[in-house]
Amino acid sequence: QVEEELKSACERKSLQLQEMGRRERLLRADTDRAQGQLESFKSQVMQACTPQAAAKAGKALTAQQVLKKVRQIWEENQQSRAREKSLQEEISSRLLKEKEVSENMEVFKKSVRELQ
């Protein structure tokens, strides 16, 4: 009986090892695929970000180069958003003043009509 339990335990361990091996192979395949996608993405980012990157498409780009360019674009985007917000606030302020002037003009016109 002990021998059968040991055999059964060995079979379970063997199946577990086989399953672990299968999972490891799948993980490696996923990692390789992700690495290829990352390299492709880096090239696309650099080509989109800088015209001269198109000429360097055959050369390997470092993650640092891509991150630097992405940060630069992000900062430019943030500056654009801040400028847009500032302009929207300025427009709102001017519209409010315009409305105020318009209302004052109506009051003035009404007063002039009453005086005539």
C-alpha positions as CSV (number, residue, x, y, z in Angstrom):
1,Q,0.0,0.0,0.0
2,V,2.8,2.4,0.8
3,E,4.5,1.5,-2.5
4,E,1.2,2.4,-4.3
5,E,0.9,5.7,-2.5
6,L,4.5,6.5,-3.4
7,K,3.9,5.6,-7.1
8,S,0.7,7.8,-7.0
9,A,2.6,10.7,-5.4
10,C,5.4,10.3,-8.0
11,E,2.8,10.3,-10.8
12,R,1.2,13.4,-9.4
13,K,4.6,15.1,-9.1
14,S,5.5,14.0,-12.7
15,L,2.2,15.5,-14.0
16,Q,2.9,18.7,-12.0
17,L,6.4,19.0,-13.5
18,Q,5.0,18.4,-17.0
19,E,2.4,21.1,-16.4
20,M,5.0,23.5,-15.1
21,G,7.2,22.8,-18.1
22,R,4.3,23.5,-20.4
23,R,3.5,26.8,-18.6
24,E,7.2,27.8,-18.8
25,R,7.2,27.2,-22.5
26,L,4.0,29.3,-22.9
27,L,5.5,32.1,-20.8
28,R,8.7,32.1,-22.8
29,A,6.7,32.3,-26.1
30,D,4.6,35.2,-24.6
31,T,7.8,36.9,-23.5
32,D,9.4,36.6,-26.9
33,R,6.2,37.9,-28.6
34,A,6.0,40.8,-26.2
35,Q,9.6,41.6,-26.8
36,G,9.0,41.7,-30.5
37,Q,6.0,43.9,-30.1
38,L,8.0,46.3,-27.8
39,E,10.7,46.6,-30.4
40,S,8.1,47.3,-33.1
41,F,6.4,49.8,-30.8
42,K,9.7,51.6,-30.1
43,S,10.4,52.0,-33.7
44,Q,6.9,53.2,-34.5
45,V,7.1,55.8,-31.7
46,M,10.5,57.1,-32.8
47,Q,9.4,57.2,-36.4
48,A,6.3,59.1,-35.4
49,C,8.2,61.5,-33.1
50,T,11.2,62.4,-35.2
51,P,11.6,62.5,-38.9
52,Q,15.2,61.4,-38.7
53,A,14.1,58.3,-36.9
54,A,12.7,57.0,-40.1
55,A,16.2,56.9,-41.5
56,K,17.4,55.0,-38.4
57,A,14.5,52.5,-38.6
58,G,17.0,49.6,-39.2
59,K,19.0,50.5,-36.1
60,A,18.0,49.2,-32.7
61,L,16.5,51.9,-30.5
62,T,17.2,52.0,-26.8
63,A,14.3,52.1,-24.3
64,Q,15.9,55.2,-22.9
65,Q,15.7,57.0,-26.3
66,V,12.0,56.1,-26.6
67,L,11.2,57.1,-23.0
68,K,13.0,60.4,-23.5
69,K,10.9,61.2,-26.6
70,V,7.7,60.0,-25.0
71,R,8.4,62.3,-22.0
72,Q,9.1,65.2,-24.3
73,I,5.8,64.7,-26.1
74,W,4.0,64.3,-22.8
75,E,5.5,67.5,-21.5
76,E,4.5,69.3,-24.7
77,N,1.0,67.9,-24.4
78,Q,0.8,69.1,-20.8
79,Q,1.9,72.6,-21.9
80,S,-0.6,72.6,-24.7
81,R,-3.4,71.6,-22.3
82,A,-2.3,74.4,-19.8
83,R,-2.3,76.9,-22.6
84,E,-5.7,75.7,-23.8
85,K,-7.1,76.0,-20.3
86,S,-5.7,79.5,-20.0
87,L,-7.2,80.6,-23.3
88,Q,-10.6,79.1,-22.4
89,E,-10.5,81.1,-19.1
90,E,-9.6,84.2,-21.1
91,I,-12.4,83.6,-23.5
92,S,-14.9,83.1,-20.7
93,S,-13.7,86.3,-19.0
94,R,-14.1,88.3,-22.2
95,L,-17.5,86.8,-22.9
96,L,-18.6,87.8,-19.4
97,K,-17.3,91.3,-19.9
98,E,-19.0,91.5,-23.3
99,K,-22.3,90.4,-21.8
100,E,-21.8,93.0,-19.1
101,V,-21.1,95.7,-21.6
102,S,-24.1,94.6,-23.7
103,E,-26.4,94.8,-20.7
104,N,-25.0,98.2,-19.8
105,M,-25.6,99.4,-23.4
106,E,-29.2,98.2,-23.2
107,V,-29.7,100.1,-20.0
108,F,-28.1,103.2,-21.6
109,K,-30.3,102.9,-24.7
110,K,-33.3,102.6,-22.5
111,S,-32.3,105.6,-20.5
112,V,-31.7,107.6,-23.7
113,R,-35.1,106.6,-25.0
114,E,-36.8,107.7,-21.8
115,L,-35.0,111.0,-21.9
116,Q,-36.1,111.7,-25.4
